[in-house]
């Protein structure tokens, strides 16, 4: 039972943001410091854990609802922090340094505890959980991620057709642009295809992309109504930081990997070798096992607490928080990662 509660550590990210925004001054940057400096140090110091669950453990964890509630509680945490941040930003006389700290802190929470949790819930079978997942994507203005990720990325991962797969020697900065633009256009293309296949038109109630656009406009309208034009700009800045956090994670998850084509001309099916895996304990816990990404693509519907490590998966030398920092220095990233990619699997630049 104690081991089940380890995922409470994921709440340390929003809690650090609340503390930093309350104290301000240098503490305004407490969350960026915690996520991109302290967590990487802990990842390096602590041993990796490649343990997989046995059948008894798996059955117990699959039935235990605490793992679901640990996800659900992120919803009030994320939205509560957004409101708190907007109040502080629009009512307090802050320095530029403090404003930047609040924006980055809130954006990191939107990415880590909003989009990441929305991603996990978006794969669930229950409608209520998928709705919660979409709500978690709303503050990042990235609700189209649900369509593109579920119906695009999981089909095309580790191929040139996938905007969320970084090519060999592509910098993270270039990837931010290509991934954001292509994912959005792909989401509309996928949605149109889904509507046509079910015989429905653009203004159908089944057009998720249309609903997403309306809900996001309503969200921004409410922010403008309660917090004014400045509040609207802050909300857009929060979203931008959250999006860049997500896309940096996307960058490291499949960097340089390529699925081979079969004799029929089709790509081989997605396997454990087509995503980078990390067993570094800290990254696993604070990101709800997202770092076991190889198994997630192998069994997309598997809940986070059940994900396995596959020995044949390409292994990252560092955890996700550390790798995200490393990716910001392209020459160093290429030097560390390129040699780890099998020659037969390299995604050309």
C-alpha positions, 0 to 999 in steps of 0.5 A: 500500500505504501508503494502505491502512494509513491505517485503522490510525488507527482503533486510536488510539482503543483505544490512547488508552484503554489509555494513559489507563487505565494512567496514570490521573489526568487521563489517565483522560479521554485518550480523550474528549479525543482523540475529541471535542476533538483529532479535531474540530480535526484535521477542521477543519484538514485538507482534505476528500477526495471522491476515488472509486476508479477501476476498477483501484483498486477491484478491488485493494482488493476483493481485498486481505484486509488491509482485513478483518483491520483489522476482525478485530483490533478484536475482541481489542482491544475485549475485552482493553480491557474486561478490563483496565478491569474489573481496574483498576476493581475492584482499584485505589483510584480517585477518582471522576474516574478511575473516570468517565474509565475508564468513558467511555474504555472505552464510547467504544471499545465504540461506535467499535471494537465496535458500528461494526465489528460493523455493518460485519461484520454486512452481510457475506455470510460467516457467520463475519464476521457472527458476529464482527459479533454478538460485537462488539455483545455488550459494548454489550448491543446485539445486537438492533441486528443484526436491527433495522438489517439488516431494519428500518433499511435498509428504513425509513431516512428515514421516520417508521417508522424509529426510527433516523432523527431528525426535524426539530428533535428533540434528540439527547437526545429521540432517545436515548430514542425510538431505543433503545426503539423499536429494541429493540421493533422488533427483536422484531417483526421477528424474530417476522415472520421466524420466522412467514414461515419457519414456525418458532416462538419457541423455534426455533434460528433465533430470533436475539433469543432467542440474543442475550438468552441470550448477553448474560445469560451475558456479564453473568454472567461479569463478575459471577462474575469481578469481582463486583457492582461489576464488573457495574455497570461493565460496564453503564456501559460499555454505556450509553456505547457505546450513546449513542455509537452513537445519537448517530451514528444521530442525525446520519446521517439527521437531518431527511431524509424519503423521499417517497411515490410515487403508489402510496402507497409510499416511494421507494426509498432513494437517495444523498440520504437520508443525510448524507455527510461527506468529512472525512478523519479521521472517515472513517478512524477510523470505517472510512468510516462517514461515507460513509453515503449510499453505504452505504445505496445499496449496503449490501453494499459493503465500507467501503474501496470506498464512494464519495462522491455529489455529490447526497448532502446534505453535512455541514459538519463530520465525524462527531466534530465533528458529534457534539459539535455535536449535544449543543447542540441550538439550535446544531445546528438552526441549522447543519443545518436550513437544509441540508435541502431543503424537500421532504425535511424530516422533521416533528418 
